[in-house]
Amino acid sequence: MREILFLTKASLMNNFNVHGLNPKNSVTTRDKAKPLIFILVIIALMPTYHYYVTFLKQLSKSLLMLNQELYFSTLAHYMASSIVFFFGLLYVLSYYYFSRDTEMLIPLPLKGKTIVVSKFITILVYEYVLLAVFLIPILVINKSLVGGNIILYILKSALTFLLTPVIPLSFASIVIIVLMRTTNIKGKKDLIRLVSMFLFMFVILGIQIVIQRSMVQIPPGQEQEFIATLFKDNRVLIDMMGRYFPVSKWTSISLSDSGIASVTSFLKIITANAAAFGAMVAVSEKIYLGGIIGGKEAQAKKRKLTSKELEEASGRVSKNYIAIFRADMITLLKTPIYMFNCVSIVILIPFILLVMPSLTGTAGDIEELGNFYSMYESYFTFGMAGGFMFFAAMNPTAPSAFSREGKTFWISRIIPVKTRDQIIGKGLSPMLLQLLTIIIVSTGIRFYIPVGITGLLTSALLGLAGSIPLVMAGLAIDITRPLLDWDNPQRAVKQNLNVLISMGIGSLVTLGLGLLTFLMLNNELSPMLITAVDLLIIAVLTVLSYKILSNRMEVQLREME
């Protein structure tokens, strides 16, 4: 137990940068500016958070009108568990296997479960920080729905908050530990793990959607009877949810009731949490170390080159920006954490938007957009372009380009290449991912909506062109304040404030250009003229962002220590 507490304390201090929070340790101007930047980001996100809280209030009122107010906390618990599970897969993969402290802990006389439990608690604390933003307003709003003694409700809410992430994070840990152990074989180990991870995520997403549809599937002709049942019995929806996710049902009952039912539900929840955590500990004790030992070993494929091959290889010289692009892309593809966070968008977005509806029988929801397209073709075309730009804004590849280099960033500083080549080389990776996303989505959407070739090309052109200044802005943000001192590749992407800043700026640019385009469409300007105006604005933004990026890179590469 002492070992677990010691490792957990060290891990929390390292991951939350407790040392850096002390004002006395803020030496550079960048360190002193961090609190201000954090406050500005929070202020920028406040309008979005306000809309989120407003949506929750409207949802609670709608459920109250249907006499199903208990379903509010049930649905919230289910959504929170899903968020913890999917984010937990990435966090577990990163902290359990790819953090630098893991390599230092393996040789020590520590049991596998000791290492896993300490890392589990670290991730759990991080999940609490994320869940606080999501769950606290839900718990506050839910108080007005269930009533009761406020002190007792606060105590029950606190216990609910603490227990919510344990089960999904335990399941995520079991999945990753088993996956890493069963795929720890010679050969294409990284490829097998990546494919297995994606397949598992797709299967889970499909199961989730199928379950949600089956829960609310009402036989034809019985709609009125179902609505009447809702008004008579306020537990109809939580009973339907409870068939598939009993813990969510128990959570709702424990928060709403004040008698023996509440105590019984809490006991069930605690038992389920203990069982899930115990299963995770048992699995980690058996196979965790086996998934690591040998996991980083690799044998080079050696083959004697012929004289002709040696001459060709030594005489072949790539352009500078191509060499930088190739190195960056190989790093993205060969590092699982970067692969899931940056490259996976090319697969996940088309799968969720296009493939999943066909697998779950919800394709009709997309096909309804065909009616909108037939009536408002121009709006649909420019809306798709805006969607493509939004994809680029949300992709963390560009705003983490330099941070991902970590302590090897000094190589970028000393290589004898022009700033222009650095910019092109670093920008090609996110642009290639964006191009692939646009091609796949544009091709797939024609299976549902008869979009004309001209409309698709216009959307693709505007979306791809609009992505260029967003990528430039992301690179400029990251080179200005790169996060180079990390012991876990996850921190370079998921815990990098540059990514959040870039997403905010990219969203504002996309929104601003979208509003201008909407106004031009309402004034009945020709689509060709609107396209020309948009491209002109994008060109101006590209030139400005390139100049800013070029100036920042020259300064940073010369002066950064």
KABEL-V408591 format. One record per residue. N is the residue number from 1. RES is the residue in three letters. D_CENTER is the distance of its C-alpha to the mean C-alpha in whole Angstrom. Layout:
BEGIN
N RES D_CENTER
N RES D_CENTER
END
This chain:
BEGIN
1 MET 33
2 ARG 34
3 GLU 32
4 ILE 29
5 LEU 29
6 PHE 30
7 LEU 27
8 THR 25
9 LYS 26
10 ALA 26
11 SER 23
12 LEU 22
13 MET 24
14 ASN 22
15 ASN 19
16 PHE 19
17 ASN 22
18 VAL 25
19 HIS 27
20 GLY 26
21 LEU 26
22 ASN 30
23 PRO 31
24 LYS 34
25 ASN 31
26 SER 30
27 VAL 32
28 THR 31
29 THR 30
30 ARG 27
31 ASP 26
32 LYS 28
33 ALA 26
34 LYS 23
35 PRO 24
36 LEU 25
37 ILE 22
38 PHE 20
39 ILE 22
40 LEU 22
41 VAL 18
42 ILE 19
43 ILE 21
44 ALA 20
45 LEU 17
46 MET 20
47 PRO 21
48 THR 17
49 TYR 18
50 HIS 21
51 TYR 20
52 TYR 18
53 VAL 21
54 THR 23
55 PHE 22
56 LEU 22
57 LYS 26
58 GLN 26
59 LEU 25
60 SER 27
61 LYS 30
62 SER 29
63 LEU 29
64 LEU 32
65 MET 34
66 LEU 34
67 ASN 35
68 GLN 31
69 GLU 30
70 LEU 29
71 TYR 27
72 PHE 25
73 SER 24
74 THR 24
75 LEU 21
76 ALA 19
77 HIS 19
78 TYR 18
79 MET 15
80 ALA 14
81 SER 15
82 SER 13
83 ILE 10
84 VAL 11
85 PHE 12
86 PHE 9
87 PHE 7
88 GLY 10
89 LEU 11
90 LEU 9
91 TYR 11
92 VAL 14
93 LEU 14
94 SER 14
95 TYR 16
96 TYR 18
97 TYR 19
98 PHE 18
99 SER 19
100 ARG 22
101 ASP 24
102 THR 24
103 GLU 26
104 MET 28
105 LEU 28
106 ILE 29
107 PRO 33
108 LEU 33
109 PRO 35
110 LEU 32
111 LYS 31
112 GLY 28
113 LYS 28
114 THR 28
115 ILE 26
116 VAL 23
117 VAL 24
118 SER 24
119 LYS 20
120 PHE 19
121 ILE 21
122 THR 19
123 ILE 15
124 LEU 17
125 VAL 18
126 TYR 15
127 GLU 13
128 TYR 16
129 VAL 16
130 LEU 12
131 LEU 14
132 ALA 17
133 VAL 16
134 PHE 15
135 LEU 18
136 ILE 21
137 PRO 22
138 ILE 22
139 LEU 24
140 VAL 26
141 ILE 27
142 ASN 27
143 LYS 30
144 SER 32
145 LEU 32
146 VAL 33
147 GLY 35
148 GLY 37
149 ASN 38
150 ILE 35
151 ILE 36
152 LEU 35
153 TYR 32
154 ILE 31
155 LEU 31
156 LYS 30
157 SER 27
158 ALA 26
159 LEU 27
160 THR 24
161 PHE 22
162 LEU 22
163 LEU 23
164 THR 20
165 PRO 17
166 VAL 20
167 ILE 20
168 PRO 16
169 LEU 16
170 SER 19
171 PHE 18
172 ALA 15
173 SER 18
174 ILE 20
175 VAL 18
176 ILE 17
177 ILE 21
178 VAL 22
179 LEU 20
180 MET 21
181 ARG 25
182 THR 25
183 THR 24
184 ASN 26
185 ILE 28
186 LYS 30
187 GLY 29
188 LYS 26
189 LYS 24
190 ASP 21
191 LEU 21
192 ILE 22
193 ARG 19
194 LEU 16
195 VAL 18
196 SER 18
197 MET 15
198 PHE 14
199 LEU 17
200 PHE 16
201 MET 13
202 PHE 15
203 VAL 18
204 ILE 16
205 LEU 14
206 GLY 18
207 ILE 20
208 GLN 18
209 ILE 19
210 VAL 22
211 ILE 23
212 GLN 22
213 ARG 24
214 SER 27
215 MET 27
216 VAL 28
217 GLN 30
218 ILE 33
219 PRO 37
220 PRO 38
221 GLY 41
222 GLN 40
223 GLU 37
224 GLN 40
225 GLU 41
226 PHE 37
227 ILE 37
228 ALA 40
229 THR 39
230 LEU 36
231 PHE 38
232 LYS 40
233 ASP 38
234 ASN 35
235 ARG 33
236 VAL 33
237 LEU 29
238 ILE 28
239 ASP 31
240 MET 29
241 MET 26
242 GLY 28
243 ARG 29
244 TYR 25
245 PHE 24
246 PRO 27
247 VAL 25
248 SER 23
249 LYS 27
250 TRP 28
251 THR 26
252 SER 28
253 ILE 31
254 SER 31
255 LEU 30
256 SER 32
257 ASP 35
258 SER 38
259 GLY 40
260 ILE 40
261 ALA 37
262 SER 35
263 VAL 36
264 THR 36
265 SER 32
266 PHE 31
267 LEU 33
268 LYS 31
269 ILE 28
270 ILE 29
271 THR 30
272 ALA 27
273 ASN 25
274 ALA 28
275 ALA 28
276 ALA 24
277 PHE 24
278 GLY 28
279 ALA 27
280 MET 24
281 VAL 26
282 ALA 29
283 VAL 27
284 SER 26
285 GLU 29
286 LYS 30
287 ILE 28
288 TYR 25
289 LEU 28
290 GLY 28
291 GLY 25
292 ILE 25
293 ILE 29
294 GLY 29
295 GLY 25
296 LYS 26
297 GLU 29
298 ALA 30
299 GLN 33
300 ALA 34
301 LYS 35
302 LYS 39
303 ARG 41
304 LYS 44
305 LEU 44
306 THR 47
307 SER 49
308 LYS 47
309 GLU 44
310 LEU 44
311 GLU 46
312 GLU 43
313 ALA 40
314 SER 42
315 GLY 43
316 ARG 40
317 VAL 38
318 SER 34
319 LYS 34
320 ASN 32
321 TYR 29
322 ILE 29
323 ALA 29
324 ILE 26
325 PHE 24
326 ARG 25
327 ALA 24
328 ASP 21
329 MET 20
330 ILE 21
331 THR 19
332 LEU 16
333 LEU 17
334 LYS 19
335 THR 16
336 PRO 14
337 ILE 11
338 TYR 11
339 MET 12
340 PHE 9
341 ASN 7
342 CYS 9
343 VAL 12
344 SER 10
345 ILE 9
346 VAL 13
347 ILE 13
348 LEU 11
349 ILE 12
350 PRO 15
351 PHE 15
352 ILE 14
353 LEU 16
354 LEU 19
355 VAL 20
356 MET 18
357 PRO 21
358 SER 24
359 LEU 23
360 THR 23
361 GLY 26
362 THR 24
363 ALA 25
364 GLY 27
365 ASP 25
366 ILE 24
367 GLU 27
368 GLU 28
369 LEU 27
370 GLY 29
371 ASN 32
372 PHE 30
373 TYR 30
374 SER 34
375 MET 35
376 TYR 32
377 GLU 32
378 SER 31
379 TYR 29
380 PHE 27
381 THR 27
382 PHE 26
383 GLY 23
384 MET 22
385 ALA 22
386 GLY 20
387 GLY 17
388 PHE 17
389 MET 17
390 PHE 14
391 PHE 12
392 ALA 14
393 ALA 13
394 MET 9
395 ASN 9
396 PRO 9
397 THR 12
398 ALA 15
399 PRO 14
400 SER 14
401 ALA 17
402 PHE 20
403 SER 18
404 ARG 17
405 GLU 20
406 GLY 21
407 LYS 25
408 THR 26
409 PHE 25
410 TRP 29
411 ILE 29
412 SER 28
413 ARG 30
414 ILE 33
415 ILE 33
416 PRO 36
417 VAL 34
418 LYS 34
419 THR 31
420 ARG 31
421 ASP 30
422 GLN 27
423 ILE 26
424 ILE 26
425 GLY 25
426 LYS 22
427 GLY 21
428 LEU 22
429 SER 19
430 PRO 16
431 MET 19
432 LEU 20
433 LEU 16
434 GLN 16
435 LEU 20
436 LEU 19
437 THR 16
438 ILE 19
439 ILE 22
440 ILE 20
441 VAL 19
442 SER 23
443 THR 25
444 GLY 23
445 ILE 23
446 ARG 27
447 PHE 27
448 TYR 27
449 ILE 28
450 PRO 31
451 VAL 30
452 GLY 32
453 ILE 32
454 THR 33
455 GLY 30
456 LEU 27
457 LEU 29
458 THR 29
459 SER 25
460 ALA 24
461 LEU 26
462 LEU 25
463 GLY 21
464 LEU 22
465 ALA 24
466 GLY 22
467 SER 19
468 ILE 22
469 PRO 22
470 LEU 19
471 VAL 18
472 MET 21
473 ALA 20
474 GLY 17
475 LEU 19
476 ALA 22
477 ILE 20
478 ASP 19
479 ILE 22
480 THR 23
481 ARG 22
482 PRO 20
483 LEU 19
484 LEU 21
485 ASP 22
486 TRP 19
487 ASP 20
488 ASN 17
489 PRO 15
490 GLN 11
491 ARG 13
492 ALA 13
493 VAL 10
494 LYS 8
495 GLN 11
496 ASN 13
497 LEU 14
498 ASN 15
499 VAL 11
500 LEU 11
501 ILE 15
502 SER 15
503 MET 12
504 GLY 15
505 ILE 18
506 GLY 16
507 SER 16
508 LEU 19
509 VAL 21
510 THR 20
511 LEU 21
512 GLY 24
513 LEU 25
514 GLY 24
515 LEU 27
516 LEU 29
517 THR 29
518 PHE 29
519 LEU 32
520 MET 34
521 LEU 33
522 ASN 35
523 ASN 38
524 GLU 38
525 LEU 38
526 SER 38
527 PRO 35
528 MET 36
529 LEU 37
530 ILE 33
531 THR 32
532 ALA 34
533 VAL 33
534 ASP 29
535 LEU 30
536 LEU 32
537 ILE 30
538 ILE 27
539 ALA 30
540 VAL 31
541 LEU 27
542 THR 27
543 VAL 30
544 LEU 29
545 SER 26
546 TYR 28
547 LYS 30
548 ILE 28
549 LEU 26
550 SER 29
551 ASN 31
552 ARG 28
553 MET 28
554 GLU 32
555 VAL 32
556 GLN 29
557 LEU 30
558 ARG 34
559 GLU 33
560 MET 30
561 GLU 31
END
